[in-house]
Amino acid sequence: MTVVIVGGGLAGATVADELRGRGFTDDIVILAAEQHLPYERPPLSKGVLLGDKTTDDAFVHHEAWWREHDIDVRTGTEVQSIDLADRRVVTNAGEHPYEWLVLATGSEPRHLRLADECGKPVHYLRTMEDSLALKDALADGARIAIVGGGWIGLEVAAAARGAGAAVTVHEGAELPLLAVLGPEVAQHFADLHRAHGVDLRLGAPVTGDALSDADFVVVGIGAAPRTALASAAGLEVDDGVLVDELLRTSDDHVLAIGDIANQHHPVLGRRVRVEHWDNAIGQGKTAAATITGSAEPYAKLPYFFTDQYDLGMEYFGSVGPDGYDRVLTRGDFTGPFRAWWIRGDTVVAAMQANDWDASDETRASVGQAPPEA
Ligand SMILES: Cc1cc2nc3c(=O)[nH]c(=O)nc-3n(C[C@H](O)[C@H](O)[C@H](O)COP(=O)(O)OP(=O)(O)OC[C@H]3O[C@@H](n4cnc5c(N)ncnc54)[C@H](O)[C@@H]3O)c2cc1C
């Protein structure tokens, strides 16, 4: 009963790992377009740029582990098409029949033509190669323009300041991270970066002229799910590959997980597509459960973390399209900080910063009545 996994990122790697953990003894093949064994991406915008981690630290497992667990990882192998009727995939190097196919093709950075055509070197950040190239470019005194005040843009800004570069961040919204956090907490991130010497230019679309003083440009304006393969095969796709609670697509033998999966979430009661590390791991485990015949709906709340300067934060839950009525905060960003996004009399999302002991309590507060003010 061959399981073929398309994509050697964290989600794909986790399915294989979990299948072996559950005692699955049949063939597992990972078809991975990149030249590397599966690796995690969070260090690429943090420790690797700061120089306190190497890309070697990012691997999910080393070569010997994959061999010992009899998992066939084919790097440099891109799946070009899927034949749902015959249950086989075609790659640049041949064909693979499957009983179960798991799509874990991840996301790719959105491009900004204005930056691509500005005449300066332009960096995007998704792969190990991207991270190493950016690390090489970060140098004391370099002038860097970052387009996009989202997670990647702000993490790069923090690393670049750490390297002594002069950093300008251009963000069209009135605050960085405004759409995710709302003004109450986004303001703290703006203050944090300004306190570290970042020139934040907010509230207006970036222009070519604004980039002209920079030595190079980093674009971090979000990522798009890689769904072309699924669409071409005829699977249902709508902002990601549509999956149910067991991560099954519109084809009985095909699952989709990680950044590309647009899942019906049993707790949130709506569809969500989550582009975060924890989701890649959690959905990888659920996919393995589904394959081994154990129906374990993926019901974990969305979770993400970031590290910027000395700040480490975690966010649990999802505000979603219905928004929130108020935010309760405790502490400030220089020390332990907590925030709760509240709709009606329920916490819909919560975060902690600089207080890892508060993780479990913060996570548990989602879905509950708000704490006392
Ligand atoms: C720089 C960076 C920093 C991040 N930091 C954080 C963080 O701090 N916290 C957090 O929660 N999340 C973070 N994330 C997000 C997190 O890394 C992603 O959500 C996670 O990598 C998703 O895993 P995935 O396996 O779904 O996709 P990916 O990691 O994108 O892996 C997909 C793989 O599939 C391969 N592929 C695509 N098409 C094909 C094909 N046709 N054939 C074969 N292979 C194919 C791709 O080459 C890629 O290697 C970060 C992401 C980046 C880029």
The ligand as an SDF file (V2000), in Angstrom:
LIG
                    3D

 53 58  0  0  0  0  0  0  0  0999 V2000
   11.3340   32.2060    6.3180 C   0  0  0  0  0  0  0  0  0  0  0  0
   10.1360   31.6110    6.9920 C   0  0  0  0  0  0  0  0  0  0  0  0
    9.9900   31.7190    8.3660 C   0  0  0  0  0  0  0  0  0  0  0  0
    8.8890   31.1710    9.0040 C   0  0  0  0  0  0  0  0  0  0  0  0
    8.7520   31.3250   10.3510 N   0  0  0  0  0  0  0  0  0  0  0  0
    7.6680   30.8170   10.9770 C   0  0  0  0  0  0  0  0  0  0  0  0
    7.4950   31.0020   12.3740 C   0  0  0  0  0  0  0  0  0  0  0  0
    8.3160   31.6340   13.0500 O   0  0  0  0  0  0  0  0  0  0  0  0
    6.4050   30.4490   12.9760 N   0  0  0  0  0  0  0  0  0  0  0  0
    5.4780   29.7500   12.2730 C   0  0  0  0  0  0  0  0  0  0  0  0
    4.5040   29.2790   12.8620 O   0  0  0  0  0  0  0  0  0  0  0  0
    5.6020   29.5500   10.9260 N   0  0  0  0  0  0  0  0  0  0  0  0
    6.6800   30.0740   10.2700 C   0  0  0  0  0  0  0  0  0  0  0  0
    6.8210   29.9140    8.9070 N   0  0  0  0  0  0  0  0  0  0  0  0
    5.8030   29.1490    8.1750 C   0  0  0  0  0  0  0  0  0  0  0  0
    6.1210   27.6550    8.1240 C   0  0  0  0  0  0  0  0  0  0  0  0
    7.4670   27.4550    7.8320 O   0  0  0  0  0  0  0  0  0  0  0  0
    5.2470   27.0000    7.0490 C   0  0  0  0  0  0  0  0  0  0  0  0
    3.9050   27.0990    7.4570 O   0  0  0  0  0  0  0  0  0  0  0  0
    5.6380   25.5470    6.8150 C   0  0  0  0  0  0  0  0  0  0  0  0
    6.9110   25.5040    6.2210 O   0  0  0  0  0  0  0  0  0  0  0  0
    4.6390   24.8580    5.9040 C   0  0  0  0  0  0  0  0  0  0  0  0
    5.0830   23.5650    5.6570 O   0  0  0  0  0  0  0  0  0  0  0  0
    4.6300   22.7840    4.3310 P   0  0  0  0  0  0  0  0  0  0  0  0
    5.3250   21.4640    4.4150 O   0  0  0  0  0  0  0  0  0  0  0  0
    3.1610   22.8630    4.1760 O   0  0  0  0  0  0  0  0  0  0  0  0
    5.2220   23.6390    3.1180 O   0  0  0  0  0  0  0  0  0  0  0  0
    6.6980   24.0110    2.7040 P   0  0  0  0  0  0  0  0  0  0  0  0
    7.5710   24.1510    3.8870 O   0  0  0  0  0  0  0  0  0  0  0  0
    6.5750   25.1790    1.7770 O   0  0  0  0  0  0  0  0  0  0  0  0
    7.2040   22.7490    1.8820 O   0  0  0  0  0  0  0  0  0  0  0  0
    6.6390   22.3960    0.6500 C   0  0  0  0  0  0  0  0  0  0  0  0
    7.6840   21.6870   -0.1810 C   0  0  0  0  0  0  0  0  0  0  0  0
    7.0350   21.1240   -1.3180 O   0  0  0  0  0  0  0  0  0  0  0  0
    7.8920   21.2420   -2.4320 C   0  0  0  0  0  0  0  0  0  0  0  0
    7.1020   21.1410   -3.6660 N   0  0  0  0  0  0  0  0  0  0  0  0
    6.2210   22.0450   -4.1550 C   0  0  0  0  0  0  0  0  0  0  0  0
    5.6920   21.5890   -5.3130 N   0  0  0  0  0  0  0  0  0  0  0  0
    6.2510   20.3800   -5.5390 C   0  0  0  0  0  0  0  0  0  0  0  0
    6.1100   19.4130   -6.5850 C   0  0  0  0  0  0  0  0  0  0  0  0
    5.2790   19.6060   -7.6100 N   0  0  0  0  0  0  0  0  0  0  0  0
    6.8560   18.2830   -6.5090 N   0  0  0  0  0  0  0  0  0  0  0  0
    7.6980   18.0550   -5.4670 C   0  0  0  0  0  0  0  0  0  0  0  0
    7.8610   18.9390   -4.4650 N   0  0  0  0  0  0  0  0  0  0  0  0
    7.1430   20.0870   -4.4970 C   0  0  0  0  0  0  0  0  0  0  0  0
    8.5250   22.6190   -2.2260 C   0  0  0  0  0  0  0  0  0  0  0  0
    9.7130   22.7490   -2.9790 O   0  0  0  0  0  0  0  0  0  0  0  0
    8.7600   22.6200   -0.7150 C   0  0  0  0  0  0  0  0  0  0  0  0
   10.0280   22.1060   -0.4150 O   0  0  0  0  0  0  0  0  0  0  0  0
    7.9120   30.4780    8.2370 C   0  0  0  0  0  0  0  0  0  0  0  0
    8.0540   30.3740    6.8460 C   0  0  0  0  0  0  0  0  0  0  0  0
    9.1580   30.9370    6.2300 C   0  0  0  0  0  0  0  0  0  0  0  0
    9.2950   30.8350    4.7240 C   0  0  0  0  0  0  0  0  0  0  0  0
  1  2  1  0
  2  3  1  0
  2 52  2  0
  3  4  2  0
  4  5  1  0
  4 50  1  0
  5  6  2  0
  6  7  1  0
  6 13  1  0
  7  8  2  0
  7  9  1  0
  9 10  1  0
 10 11  2  0
 10 12  1  0
 12 13  2  0
 13 14  1  0
 14 15  1  0
 14 50  1  0
 15 16  1  0
 16 17  1  0
 16 18  1  0
 18 19  1  0
 18 20  1  0
 20 21  1  0
 20 22  1  0
 22 23  1  0
 23 24  1  0
 24 25  2  0
 24 26  1  0
 24 27  1  0
 27 28  1  0
 28 29  2  0
 28 30  1  0
 28 31  1  0
 31 32  1  0
 32 33  1  0
 33 34  1  0
 33 48  1  0
 34 35  1  0
 35 36  1  0
 35 46  1  0
 36 37  1  0
 36 45  1  0
 37 38  2  0
 38 39  1  0
 39 40  1  0
 39 45  2  0
 40 41  1  0
 40 42  2  0
 42 43  1  0
 43 44  2  0
 44 45  1  0
 46 47  1  0
 46 48  1  0
 48 49  1  0
 50 51  2  0
 51 52  1  0
 52 53  1  0
M  END
$$$$
